[in-house]
Amino acid sequence: MIDTIPPFGLGTFRVAAGKTAQSVKSALQLGYRHIDTAQYYDNEAEVGQGLRDSGIPREDVWITTKVWWNRLSRDALIASLEESHRKLGVGAIDLVLVHWPSPDSVVPIAETLAAFQEARKLGLLRHYGVSNFTAPLLEEALQAPGGSEIVTNQFEVSPFLANRALVEATQKLGVKVTAYMPLAEGRAHKDETLVDIAKKHGATPAQVTFAWLLSRGIVVLSASTNAEHQQVNWDAQKLNLDAGDIARIDALDEGRRHANPPFAPKW
Ligand SMILES: NC(=O)c1ccc[n+]([C@@H]2O[C@H](COP(=O)([O-])OP(=O)(O)OC[C@H]3O[C@@H](n4cnc5c(N)ncnc54)[C@H](OP(=O)(O)O)[C@@H]3O)[C@@H](O)[C@H]2O)c1
């Protein structure tokens, strides 16, 4: 089994029904070893199918899923995990995240963490973590019993939302940052600075974006159902940006957030 979260994963949010299994299979065959799903995406069964179809041994792959914010109390969380476990059909899930914090902490994080630990004893999961937690919420979680085992905080990071304060706070607390929506809903492909840096390296703007994230020690999630895009994205791990490139990308930050639903915490 893999014991730490692999640095480059395949996302599966908003992947059209019927396309997830093929996308997972193709990514795993290209070398990806980390797949990100969520109960909310309604595609866990397809993720499990894609893994089985790929022929890659189960123990070589890291699968993350998430529990929706309205299922964080003890009983609801165990039921949610039993469902995810059954749908994925991959045995203990490598990582389960709180998808969004309980609004106004209606369910105390200590209750959720205790339920995660119980779920681990039941063989439902191996590791747990959080997503969309602000620095104060993360600090509170880390101080609760079982909090020291939180392996990641997954949140939005792109060249246009560098999220510097939260990235630094999370890393300082010893928790890995995982970035979602790195391409900012397609904006990265057209941005002049990213296009220019990409040309210099014989790369693509998407690759430049991923290399910039990796240079900050951030785990990258990119989603694609297209095998060519998956390969291009995967190859970003070989791209080394220089300090000048990184400074130019850092300057693109404008704090623009795409994921900000009504139940989001106060960023
Ligand atoms: N925790 C949370 O609240 C949360 C929120 C949002 C997302 N996430 C996770 O993070 C993952 C990544 O976010 P995202 O889905 O927004 O990913 P993304 O990689 O920023 O964007 C995915 C889109 O970009 C296109 N794309 C990817 N690579 C490309 C390339 N090389 N050239 C051209 N187009 C390309 C894809 O289309 P094609 O299929 O045509 O390539 C797809 O439409 C999600 O899938 C999900 O697993 C988590």
The ligand as an SDF file (V2000), in Angstrom:
LIG
                    3D

 48 52  0  0  0  0  0  0  0  0999 V2000
  -12.5480   19.5850   -2.6020 N   0  0  0  0  0  0  0  0  0  0  0  0
  -13.3240   20.3050   -3.3940 C   0  0  0  0  0  0  0  0  0  0  0  0
  -14.2270   21.0420   -2.9290 O   0  0  0  0  0  0  0  0  0  0  0  0
  -13.0740   20.2660   -4.8750 C   0  0  0  0  0  0  0  0  0  0  0  0
  -13.6530   21.2570   -5.6910 C   0  0  0  0  0  0  0  0  0  0  0  0
  -13.3830   21.1900   -7.0670 C   0  0  0  0  0  0  0  0  0  0  0  0
  -12.5680   20.1940   -7.5660 C   0  0  0  0  0  0  0  0  0  0  0  0
  -12.0400   19.2230   -6.7430 N   0  0  0  0  0  0  0  0  0  0  0  0
  -11.1870   18.1140   -7.2610 C   0  0  0  0  0  0  0  0  0  0  0  0
  -10.0990   18.6670   -7.9700 O   0  0  0  0  0  0  0  0  0  0  0  0
  -10.0700   18.1330   -9.2920 C   0  0  0  0  0  0  0  0  0  0  0  0
   -9.4060   19.1130  -10.2450 C   0  0  0  0  0  0  0  0  0  0  0  0
  -10.2350   20.2720  -10.4430 O   0  0  0  0  0  0  0  0  0  0  0  0
  -10.8820   20.5330  -11.8810 P   0  0  0  0  0  0  0  0  0  0  0  0
  -11.7380   19.3730  -12.2440 O   0  0  0  0  0  0  0  0  0  0  0  0
  -11.4410   21.8980  -11.9370 O   0  0  0  0  0  0  0  0  0  0  0  0
   -9.5560   20.3860  -12.7580 O   0  0  0  0  0  0  0  0  0  0  0  0
   -8.8110   21.2200  -13.8360 P   0  0  0  0  0  0  0  0  0  0  0  0
   -7.6950   20.3060  -14.2320 O   0  0  0  0  0  0  0  0  0  0  0  0
   -8.4720   22.6010  -13.3670 O   0  0  0  0  0  0  0  0  0  0  0  0
   -9.8750   21.3900  -15.0250 O   0  0  0  0  0  0  0  0  0  0  0  0
  -10.4510   20.3160  -15.6820 C   0  0  0  0  0  0  0  0  0  0  0  0
  -10.8710   20.7590  -17.0600 C   0  0  0  0  0  0  0  0  0  0  0  0
   -9.7180   21.1560  -17.7970 O   0  0  0  0  0  0  0  0  0  0  0  0
   -9.6300   20.4680  -19.0260 C   0  0  0  0  0  0  0  0  0  0  0  0
   -8.2150   20.1070  -19.2330 N   0  0  0  0  0  0  0  0  0  0  0  0
   -7.4300   19.4100  -18.3830 C   0  0  0  0  0  0  0  0  0  0  0  0
   -6.1880   19.2890  -18.8820 N   0  0  0  0  0  0  0  0  0  0  0  0
   -6.1960   19.9240  -20.0820 C   0  0  0  0  0  0  0  0  0  0  0  0
   -5.2170   20.1270  -21.0770 C   0  0  0  0  0  0  0  0  0  0  0  0
   -3.9860   19.6590  -20.9340 N   0  0  0  0  0  0  0  0  0  0  0  0
   -5.5620   20.8270  -22.1870 N   0  0  0  0  0  0  0  0  0  0  0  0
   -6.8290   21.2980  -22.3340 C   0  0  0  0  0  0  0  0  0  0  0  0
   -7.8080   21.1310  -21.4220 N   0  0  0  0  0  0  0  0  0  0  0  0
   -7.4940   20.4400  -20.3090 C   0  0  0  0  0  0  0  0  0  0  0  0
  -10.5030   19.2540  -18.8860 C   0  0  0  0  0  0  0  0  0  0  0  0
  -11.1190   18.9390  -20.1210 O   0  0  0  0  0  0  0  0  0  0  0  0
  -10.7890   17.5540  -20.9250 P   0  0  0  0  0  0  0  0  0  0  0  0
  -11.4950   16.4610  -20.1840 O   0  0  0  0  0  0  0  0  0  0  0  0
  -11.3360   17.8060  -22.2760 O   0  0  0  0  0  0  0  0  0  0  0  0
   -9.2890   17.3880  -20.9310 O   0  0  0  0  0  0  0  0  0  0  0  0
  -11.5410   19.6910  -17.8600 C   0  0  0  0  0  0  0  0  0  0  0  0
  -12.6330   20.3010  -18.5240 O   0  0  0  0  0  0  0  0  0  0  0  0
  -11.5600   17.8270   -9.5500 C   0  0  0  0  0  0  0  0  0  0  0  0
  -11.7590   17.0100  -10.6650 O   0  0  0  0  0  0  0  0  0  0  0  0
  -11.9420   17.2080   -8.2320 C   0  0  0  0  0  0  0  0  0  0  0  0
  -11.4840   15.8760   -8.1670 O   0  0  0  0  0  0  0  0  0  0  0  0
  -12.2660   19.2720   -5.4040 C   0  0  0  0  0  0  0  0  0  0  0  0
  1  2  1  0
  2  3  2  0
  2  4  1  0
  4  5  1  0
  4 48  2  0
  5  6  2  0
  6  7  1  0
  7  8  2  0
  8  9  1  0
  8 48  1  0
  9 10  1  0
  9 46  1  0
 10 11  1  0
 11 12  1  0
 11 44  1  0
 12 13  1  0
 13 14  1  0
 14 15  2  0
 14 16  1  0
 14 17  1  0
 17 18  1  0
 18 19  2  0
 18 20  1  0
 18 21  1  0
 21 22  1  0
 22 23  1  0
 23 24  1  0
 23 42  1  0
 24 25  1  0
 25 26  1  0
 25 36  1  0
 26 27  1  0
 26 35  1  0
 27 28  2  0
 28 29  1  0
 29 30  1  0
 29 35  2  0
 30 31  1  0
 30 32  2  0
 32 33  1  0
 33 34  2  0
 34 35  1  0
 36 37  1  0
 36 42  1  0
 37 38  1  0
 38 39  2  0
 38 40  1  0
 38 41  1  0
 42 43  1  0
 44 45  1  0
 44 46  1  0
 46 47  1  0
M  CHG  2   8   1  16  -1
M  END
$$$$
